[in-house]
Amino acid sequence: MKTRYLTGAVVALTFFLSACAAGEPVSTQSDGGAHAPAPTAPVPPEERRPSSSSSPAERSPAELSTFALDVDTASYGYAKTALKDGRLPAPGQVRPEEFVNAFRQGYAEPPGDGFSVQVDGARRDGGALLRVGLQTRTTDTAARRPANLTFVVDVSGSMGDPGRLDLVRESLHTLVDQLGPGDAVAIVSFSDQARLRLPMTGADRREDLHAAIDTLAVEGSTNLEAGLVTGYQEASRAFRPVATNRVVVLSDGLANTGDTTWQGILKRVEEHAARGVTLLCVGVGRDYGDALMERLADNGDGAAIYVSSREDARQVFVERLPAALDLRARDAKAQVAFNPATVESYRLVGYENRALAQEDFRDDTKDGGEVGPGHAVTALYEVRLKPGASGQLAVATVRWLDPDSRAPGEASRALEVAGLSGSLWEGAPTALQVDAVVAGFAQRLRGAGDGLLTENLGDLSDQATRLAALTQDPMVAELAELIRTAASLR
């Protein structure tokens, strides 16, 4: 992870930063023309205003941190399974942002579609840990739009191991019982070849849906390409403009037949996403093909999650997925502008696979992330402050397209140096401290030891244990146990 150094002679940015009040939210609705990285004057929180965006002003690439939003959590789920099996996850399978985004944040929700923005931070060793939090509004399951779901289920030989196809069948039965009267489901299976088990069928025909799920049995090798082709064909045939149209792949991601180079698969997924059919990847199994499932989710305007137990399945298919079938924002991107008068350097923790050029932020032809109801996205920055720094530290801006009209909208929030908490482990918000432990844990698993989060696994375990007692959160208690396990395996 490279540290990015800021240039100091950016007069326009300094002027812009000083114009926004510290901590004040800014929301805009734009029509797609060019303007600076964030508003140049304070705007009331609820005000919507037109803007232009095709040719943003030239700025040093080091100034602006720009990335597509990502709600994936699969990396943390897989790491949990590996550690509980008594082994360390491979460093390349550890993505810090997915660790952090797996935890509840408690951010305030916006009143409508789009995002609320929170920026806070705490001082640490001559610098600061900065947190940018983005939150969408939750929705009542009964109030969401109907959904067309095409399940593409891996029934290859590798899915015969315990905790794979048996867990998938159980998960699908659970989800079918959560669907509403306007929803519909199709089921495709794949091994050597793909097979349409059930064409798009209304959720009111639950007996037919359950019967089709019961027919899923282990067969041959893994032709993921054939499964996706058949799944997208059925999703396209049954496409409903008024519905959420989604393909849900349930697999261990170990493709060994068909196009195993991925390129054809990824291109096909991207083309269908552009037509309004998005993708959710649900990974299962100890030998999970993490890299393929993550790239599929990114190209398919979707998310990747990992399920290893009945409890995981309940959380995903009962608590999260039914309400999250709606959409709050399309092509969502974040951009953070740091003040060169107060910041020496910064580093974004994670999001390497989601990085964008700064000029892509307001280019609505460039892909961002699709975010559903009730999702929180968190980005952590390790920031080196200049000696005696005071004044504005940074402005975070999120941009998205309306899920129906595709009109662009933005929201921003600034943070002053004076707004930083005095000490990360003493005065910072509890949730920020948890995020710091989670991010530090991910970085240790990756083998990274530099930056502001330098605690070893023993120190991180102590902090997690303290925070578990303070929050009474079972997820934080589990985190403490996972860190202890990782330390014992080193």
N, C-alpha and C positions, 0 to 999 in steps of 0.2 A: 504494500500500500504506500503510495508516494505522498509525501507532504507537499502541499501546494503553497508557494510563497506569493504574497500579494505585492503588487507594485504600489508605491506610495503616491505617485503623481496622478491620481485619478480625480481631478477636480469635480467632474460631473457627478461621480458617484458620491463624493463627500457632500456635495450640495444636496443630492437626493436623500442621503441618509439623514442629514440634519433636518430635513423638512418633515419627517414623520415623527410623531410623538412616540416616546418609548412605550412599548406594550400595547399600543392602540391598534385594534384590528382595522383592516381596510378591505372592503369588498368591492369588486367591479364586475360588470358584465360587459364583454367586449364584442366587437364585430369583426375582429380578425386583422386589424392593421398594426403598424409598428410603433412601439414606444419603449421606454427604458425598462430595465429589469424589474422595477416595481414603481408604484405611483410616486409622482414628484411632489405631491402635496397631500395633507391629511384628507381622508374621505370618511364621512360617517359610516359606521359599520353596515348599515342596511342599504346604503346608496349604491345604485347600479349606474354605470356610465359607459358610453361607447369609447372604444379606443381603436388604434390601428396597429398592425403588427407584422408586416411582411419583411421589413428590413431594419432590424434593431440596430442601434448605434454600436459602433465597434468598441470593444473593451478588451482588456487583457484576458486571455483565457483563464488565467490564475484567479481572477477576481470572483467569478461566479461558479457556484457548485450547482449542477443541473442533473436531474435524474428522473426517470419514469417511476411512478409509484408502484409498489410491489406489496401484495398482501399474502405472499406465500409464507408458510410456516413449516414446510416439509423437512427442512434441514434440521430443525430442533427435534421434531418427532423422530426422525431416523437416528439422531445422536442419542436420544433417550433409550431407544431400543438397543443400540449397540452397547451402551454402557451397562444396561441391565443384563445384557448377555455376557458381560465381563470382558469387553474389548473397547478400545478407543475408536471413534469414527475416523475415517481417513481425513486428513487435513483439507483436502480439496472438496469434501462434502460439507464442510462447515461454512455457513454463510451467516455472519453476525446479525444482519438485519432480520433474518428469519427467526433467529433466536429471540431477539427483542420483540418482534411483532407477535410472538406467540403468547405474550403476557398482557394481562389487562392493564389499561392505563388510566381510565377514569377521566378522559378529556370531556369537556363540555361539547354538546352536540349543536350543530347549526339548526336553524329553523326550517330549512328546506333542503333541496338537493345541493350537491357540492360539499364543501368542507368548512369546519371551524379550524382555526390555526392557533396553536399555543407555542410559545417560545420561552424557555426558561433555561437555567443553567446554574452551575456551582463552581466556585474557584477550586483549583487544584494545582499545587506545585508550580506557581508562576503562570499558570494558564487557567483554562476553564473547560469543563465538559458542558457543551451546549446541546440542548434537546429541542428538536422541532417535532411537534405533535400535530397530526392531522386527523380529523374525525368526521365520519359521515353520520347522518341521522338514522336511527333504528326505525324499523317499521313493524307494524302488526302483521303477522303472517296472513291473516284474513284480508288485509287491505292491499296486499301486493298484487301485481299483475299476474295473470296466469302464466304457467311455464310449460314449455315443450322440452322434455328431457329425453335424450337418446343415450342410453347406457351402453358403453362398449366394453365388454367384459372379457378379460384374458382367461381362457380355459386351457392354456398350454400345460405341458407336463410339470413345469416349475411351480405352477399354482397349486399342485397337489399337496405341498407341505402344509402342516398345521399352521393356522393363522393367515392363510391366504384365501383360497376360493371359499372355504367354509365361512370365513369372516366376511367376505364380499357378499355371499348369499344372505347372510344374516343382516348385514347393513342395508341391502336393497329391500328386504322385507320390512325393515324398520322404517325406511324412508317412504315406501309406498303408503304406509299407514298414516303418514304425516301430510300427504298431499291433499289439495283442495279439489272441489268439483270442477273447476276450470282447467285443471292441469292434465297433462297427457304424457305417456311414457312409451318409448320404443326400446327394445332390447336386442342388441347385437352381440354375438360371441365370436371370438377368433382364436384359432390355434394355427394349424397349417393353412387353413382357409377361413374366411369370415362367413357367418351365417346370420341371417335376420331371424331371430327367434320370435319376435313379436313386432308387427308394425305399430305405428303411433296409435296408442289406445288410451281412451279417456280414463282418468283416475277413478271414475265411478265403477269401472269394471275391475274391481280389486281382485276378485277371484282369478280372472284371467292373468293379471299381472303376477300374482303370487305363484300361479301354476307355471308360468314361463320362467320365473326365477328358479323354481325347483328343478327345472330341466338342465340347469347349468352343471356340467360335469367335466372333469379333466380329460383332455384328448391328446394333442400332439405338440408340435413345436410352436414358436411364437412369431406369427406374422402380424405384427402390430400395424404395418402399413395397410394390409387388407382389412383389418378391423376398422381403422379410421376411415378408409375409403367408403366402406359399406355404411358406417355410422353417419358420416356426413351426407351421403346420398339420401338416407332416410330422413335426416334432419332437414335437408333442403326440400325434399318432396313434401314434408308436412309443415313447412315453415309458416308461422303465423305472425304477421307484422305487429299485432297487438300483444304478443306474448314475449316472454324471455325464452329465447331458443338456445339451448346449450347441449353440447356433447359432454358426457361425463365418462372418462376413461378410468377403469379400475384394473390395475396391472402391477406386476413387479418391475415393469420397465425393461425387461431383459430381451429385447428383440433379437431374434437369430435367424429369421427367414424373411424374404421380401427385401425391401429397401432398408438395409441395416446401416447405410451411410448417413441416414437421417435427413439429408438435404431435401429429398423429394417429399418426405413426410412433413418437414417443417414448412416448406413452401405451400403445400396443400392446406395445412392448418391456418396459415396466415391469410390465404385467399378466402377461406370460408369465414374467418373472423371479420374480414372487410365487408362481407355480405350480411353480417349480423348474427352469425352462429358462433358463440364463444365456447371456450373449452375449460373444463375443470379436470385436473389430474389427481386421482386418489391413488397413492402408492401403498403397497403392502409388501410384506416379506422381508426376511433378514438380508438377503442379497439384492437389495432394491437398486434399480437402475436410476439413480438420482439425477445424473446429468441429463439424460434424455427427457425425463418427466419435467424437469425444470424448464428446459428449452421449449418443449411442447407448450407448456403453460404460458410462457412469455410470448411465443409466436401466436398463440390462440387467444390473446386478450383475456387470459383467465388466471387461475391460481393453481398451485401445487400443494397438496397436503399429504400427510403420511398417517396411516392408521395401523396400529399394531395390536390393539386390544379391543375388547367389547366396550370398555369405557371410552376409548378414543372414538369408536364408531358411534356411540350414543351422543357424544358431544358434537360430532360432525353432522350426523344425519338426523338428529332430533333437535338439537339446540341451535346449530349454526346454519345448516344448508337451507331448510325450508324458508326461513325469514330472509336469507341472503340471496334468494333466487331473483330478486329484483335488482335494479341497478341505480346507483346514485350519481355516478360520474363516469364518463368515457375519456379515454386518452389523457388521464390525469398525470401531471408532471409537477415537480417541485424545483424551485430555484432559490438559492440562498446567496445573498450579497453581503460580504463582510466589509467592514469599514477599514481601509488601509491606515487610517490615523490611529486606530486602537489595536489592530490585529497584526501580528507578525507573520503567522502562518496558520493553516488549519488542515485538518484531515477528516474526511468523512469515513465513518466506521461502516464498512460493508458497501453494498450496492454497486460493486464493480461491474456486475452483469447488466445493470440498468442505467449506466452512465450515458448522458446525452451531451452533445455539443451545446454550448450556451445559446447559439442561435436557433436551436431546435425548440426552445421553450415555447415560443409563440408561433411556431410553424405548425399549424394544425394538421398538416399532412404527415407529420412525424408521429409515430406511434408512442402512446403513453401506456398507462395502466388502467384497467377497468376495476372500479371499486363499488362494491355493493353496500347495502344498508348496515349500519352499526359497526363498520370496520374502522380500526385505528391504525395509522401508519406512523412509525416513529423513526426519525433519523438522528443519530448522535454524531457530534463533531468534537474532536479534540482540538482546542484552540490555544495557540500561544499568543499571549497578550504582550503588547509593548510596555516597557517600564512606565509606571505612572498613568496607564491608560484610563481615560474617562470619556464619557460621551457615548454615542451610539456604537453598539457592537456589530449588529447584523440585522438584516431584514429577510424574512422568509416569505416566499410567495408560492401559492399553489394555483395551478391553472387546470381547468377541466372543460369538457364539452358536455352540455346538457344531454342526458340520456335519450330524450325524445327529439328535441328540436336541433340538437348539436350546436347550439349557440354557445360560444365560449364564455366562461366566467372565471373570476379570480378572487382570491382573498389573501391578505397579507397581514403580517404582524412583525413589529420591531422589538428589539431588546436593547436596553442600555447596559453598559458595564456595571452601573450601580445596581441594576436589577439582579445581578448574580447573587446566589446564596453565598454565605461566608466560607463554608467548608463542605465538600462533597459528602463526607461521612458523618457530619454533625448537624449542619443546618439545612441541608437540601431536602426537598420534598421526598417522601418515602418512595414513591414510584420511580423517581429519578435515580435514587440509590439502587433500587432493584435493577433498573435498566443498566446501570453501571456494572453491577455484578454480572449480569447476563452477558453483556458485551465483553467484559474482561475474560469471562469463562470461555466464550467463543474464540477470542484471540489467543488464549493459552492453548486451546485445542488445535488451533491452526499453527502453533509454533511461534507466534509473534510475541515479542517481549518488549518492544519499544513503545513510545507514545506516553500518554498520561496515565493510562490504566495499567500500571506496572505490577500490581499485586500478584503474588504467586497463588497457586490453587489452594494452599492452606489458608492464606489470608482471605481469599474470596469465599471459602467455605465458612469461615468465622463470620464474615459480613452477612452471608446468606442465612446462617443460623439465627443471627440477631434479628434480621429483617423478618424471618418467618415467625418468630415469637411476637414481634411488633405488629405485624399485619394479620396474623392468624390465617394466612392464605396457604391452602394446601399446595398450590403450584410453587410457591417460594420454598416451602418445606421440601418438596421434591427436588427443587433446584439444589438446595444445600446437600442433599443426599447424592445427587449426581456428581457434584463437584468433588465430594469426598471419594466417590468411586473412581473418578478420573485420576485423582491424586494417588490412589492406591495402585493404579495400573501403570503409572509412570516408571 
